Amino acid sequence: MEREHLDLLGRRSLLKKVGATAVAGLAVGAAPACAQASPQSAGFEPARHDLDSWLGEMEGSHRVFVDSSTMPGGVNAMRFASNILTAHEEAYSGKVTDIAMVVCFRHSSTPYAFGDAIWAKYGAALNPSADPVPTSNPLNGSGQTSIGSLVGKGVHFAICARATRAVAGRLARAADVPTEDVLEELMAGAIPSSRFVPAGVMTVTRAQEYGYSLLYSE
């Protein structure tokens, strides 16, 4: 579990470093991230950083990064991830362990990164347009595209720390409680097989430097 989760203190430190500019970062994060030329082209060698090392440690003969920044995009990201794994098994006679898969929740899809307890308490604020008000994470369930199903197939989740701080601030203002209290709740209530990353948009680019194929979900 050490590689799947940052410990609570580490995550708290990371999120505090995000700072008060998180809301601005959340706004610019909405644009789809675009795939770029291979980092190996023209002899380019990207710098390596400890915060990104987990991307290189994931096992698999194929690497896929599914990015999302909207609520519908978060749902489709799960479908795309499931389709890739299923097609690899059925058409290529492969195994799910052949694929190192990361699904990223950033910007407006970030609420999907939190478990049922968070949704039970803050569901109306996490998805104001939903009717009825959700009382559990909509991506939980028993289907092939559920969080539990994909975790069971080795999928990992990257959670944007900047967006998480912005979400915590919004929830805290609505409940008239300290932001840090809500932030700690969100950190402790993250879905399984997940980790907080400094900025989802940055991790999209770093994943490509580690050889991941990028798929953006709308």
Phi, psi and omega in degrees: 000342182297325180279342182270337183224141165284143177293161188302319180292321179296318180293322181296318178298316180300313183291327178293329180289343180299318173083183187285352181274011184300321182298318178296319179295325179296322182293317183285345182285358185286336184290138178301138175278138185253142177293145180241176180298154179305133181296343180279349182294145179056028176074015182289134177235110182292148174291152178249146181225144182303322182296339181257358189299333181298332179296326180275347183269346181289135183272149179148149179271353174228144180235127183227134177238116181255115185259144176215148180221007178228164178297310176299324179296324178297319178296314181292329177301321178293320179295316181297316179300315179297318180297319179298313181296317181294316180296323179295321179290314188279314185272330183254001183054036181263187179237152180297334179289351177287342189245123170273110188240130175235130172252128182254129173250115179219171180049234187283349177270355184305323180305334179293348182278000183246148187283182186299324181297322178292316180293325179296326183272323188237016187307319182296326180276331181288327177219079185299335183275353183286140177218113005285170179296127181290139178244005175209162179299121182300342180269359173276155181154201184243001183281174181294337182260013180281161178302313181300318180296315182288324175299320179296339179261010174092010180286140177249156182237134175255129182246127181290120180290324179296315179293324179298318178295322179295318178298316180300319179297318180295316180294322181294319179296321180293326182264356181057050178228164181297139179301320183298327179294316180290322179300318178295322176300313182297318180298316181288338184258020180292153180292162180297159175056039183234162174212149175276135177243151186307316177207129182302318181297325178291318181295329174303315182287321181293324179299321179294328176291339176264011174089016178278139171280135184261132173232121177263131184253128178251000000 
